[in-house]
Amino acid sequence: MGLLTGILGIFSKSSEVLAASKAEDVSWSLSNAAWRKRLSPQAYKVLREEGTEPPFSSLLNDEKREGIFLCAGCEAPLFSSEKKFDSGTGWPSFWESLPNAISTKVDYKLIVPRTEYHCIRCGGHQGHVFNDGPRPTGKRYCNNGIALTFQPKATI
Ligand SMILES: [Zn+2]
């Protein structure tokens, strides 16, 4: 009985881990209940369950001001406006992230493997990265707008 409980415990634990990437910062290793309290249902679906928002649903898609895009989960800076471009896809797109801001893993949700990326600090899912972006990196970070907040550069 003890062994069986132990095995079941391992299974339920691993399915929790699969729901979202692990936070590298232990202080951001929150329970699902704590995340639900912090986030709107739509943001929770994307950040914690690797959902995808409908295209053209985010105002950040058309954000053209200078500034920094922060993780909507933990406010870690992830992208700069300098590396944002209009991909025409309906999702905010960038050709490079800020250094040491995101981490990637391969997912098989659409059968064809895709490279998922997430905020290093809290593990929150942001989007997928493709190899059809502009120079100089050739990368296209296709980001859910709801997973980001925008901080315009302070104007003096
Ligand atoms: Zn984060």
Residues whose N, C-alpha, C, O or C-beta is under 5 A from the ligand:
A	BS01	ZN	C71 G73 C74 E75 A76 C119 R121 C122 G123 G124
